[in-house]
Amino acid sequence: MKRRRLWFLVVGAGSFAGTLLYRRRTVRNRMRVDVYFDDGSMVSLAAGSPDADALLPTAQQILAQVHAGSA
């Protein structure tokens, strides 16, 4: 009986850890644009939305120039 409980505990912990790792990986690879306003508010636009798709190419060019200048 104790071995069975231990087995379920190990499988449950492994499943939980796998879920966390999968979520961290998928969230990290998402492209988005965060727009900050003067009043302190912010809007986060995910890739695929019309507004983000219009801003992402410009943001990528700016980041590429910044990274090229710092290297």
Stockholm file with secondary structure:
# STOCKHOLM 1.0

chainA/1-71         MKRRRLWFLVVGAGSFAGTLLYRRRTVRNRMRVDVYFDDGSMVSLAAGSPDADALLPTAQQILAQVHAGSA
#=GR chainA/1-71 SS CHHHHHHHHHHHHHHHHHHHHHHHHHHHTCCEEEEECTTSCEEEEETTSHHHHHHHHHHHHHHHHHHHHHC
#=GC SS_cons        CHHHHHHHHHHHHHHHHHHHHHHHHHHHTCCEEEEECTTSCEEEEETTSHHHHHHHHHHHHHHHHHHHHHC
//
